[in-house]
Amino acid sequence: MSKISILSALSKSASQSGPMTYLAEDACHDVVSEILSQTTLEEIELVLFHTSTSFNLDDVALNMNALFANVPTVGCTSAGEFNQNGYCTERLIAVAFLKRDFSIATALVSNLDEINFNEAHDIASGLRNTLQSREKRYDTNQHFVISVLDGLTRHEEHFLETFATAFGNIPHLGGSAGDDLKLEATYVFYDGAFHQNAAVLMLVGTSKPFSVFSVDHINSPVSKLVVTHADPESRTVYEINGEPAAQYYASLLGLKASDLTPDVFSVFPLAVLVGGKYFIRSIQKVDVATNAITFYCAVDIGIILTFVQLGDCIDAMEQKLETLRGDLGEAEFVYACDCFLRRIEIEQNRNDAEIQRLQKKYHVAGFNAYGEHIHSVHLNQTFTGVYFAKD
């Protein structure tokens, strides 16, 4: 029987009812206690955590630093958390990778708007050299990259394209930090503190069979729309087909612009066609006063947006995980970055029990993101992760 080398723990909710307030200190103590009930600090290679902004972030940093002393600890804020207990919000989740099967090098990438290829190459080379200097070494085909990134910087595409060149053929997955749908400030955690306009990179070497993957549930295109006025820098569209954007989008759904909420965006997404495949460009927010629509991914004047019909979210995910199980073997763990809009869609369709069934069956844990990273592409409304098989 193989030994478990990836552990996860999920806190209670920051807004749970009861006579006592549940604080960041409690959440940190709970997840650390659960993880250390199964291993020791000395056996942990790295802790990756995701936290709701409902907790005081200064207190999260203070307690994670104290409780995981001398253990490399990185993470980001989130728009939801999940493990075998199903989708949750206002929680803290921690994932511990153990030394027996993992060697992980990390780096903070600051000033995302200024990063260039030379800097990216130096960072990637530094991470490779760090892993090569370790006593336990892994071949290049046993490496992959995880990234977490400030989800409100609007620099995901540039970051991913730049580092895709720097890392070459090494698989890359990740997610953009959230803030519980407040759209105010998102953070990554590195070297004991939270940072903005930054990303954390993890170059992972492992002896475990794994596969980096992404799955969506786009079924078929319905109608095409042309962006006729936009501000690419802010990812804001002002006109579609020559009409006020929000008003036009709403009218196609038989709604008013004031009716447009994430509940609507999650079910009626827009997508772009790239290389013969549709990729969703999720809507972040609507400004009723200006009829503007702001997106989580890059948009520009002249881009063709396509209304797409969605298939069954659960079926698509289950088929992908079943395929991976057939290729690699039974799952030990799946770490995932799952778009918050998928969670909203699943909750709207009352499929909570079905998603929890899959999360439990495949030992899935991770966070709801403002965008997902797969290789050089910034995605929306996808389930993106890494599947680890049992040895």
Sequence and secondary structure as in RCSB ss.txt:
>XXXX:A:sequence
MSKISILSALSKSASQSGPMTYLAEDACHDVVSEILSQTTLEEIELVLFHTSTSFNLDDVALNMNALFANVPTVG
CTSAGEFNQNGYCTERLIAVAFLKRDFSIATALVSNLDEINFNEAHDIASGLRNTLQSREKRYDTNQHFVISVLD
GLTRHEEHFLETFATAFGNIPHLGGSAGDDLKLEATYVFYDGAFHQNAAVLMLVGTSKPFSVFSVDHINSPVSKL
VVTHADPESRTVYEINGEPAAQYYASLLGLKASDLTPDVFSVFPLAVLVGGKYFIRSIQKVDVATNAITFYCAVD
IGIILTFVQLGDCIDAMEQKLETLRGDLGEAEFVYACDCFLRRIEIEQNRNDAEIQRLQKKYHVAGFNAYGEHIH
SVHLNQTFTGVYFAKD
>XXXX:A:secstr
     EEEEE   TT  SSS   HHHHHHHHHHHHHTTS GGGEEEEEEEE TTS HHHHHHHHHHHTTTS EEE
EE S EEETTEEESS EEEEEEETTTEEEEEEEEE TTT  HHHHHHHHHHHHHHHHTSSS   GGGEEEEEEE 
TTSS HHHHHHHHHHHHTTS EEEEE   TT  S   EEETTEEESSEEEEEEEEESS EEEEEE  EEEEEEEE
EEEEEETTTTEEEEETTEEHHHHHHHHTT  GGG  HHHHHHS EEEEETTEEEE  EEEEETTTTEEEESS   
TT EEEEEEE  HHHHHHHHHHHHHHHH SEEEEEEEEEHHHHHHHHHTT HHHHHHHHHHTTEEEEEESSEEET
TEEESS EEEEEEE  
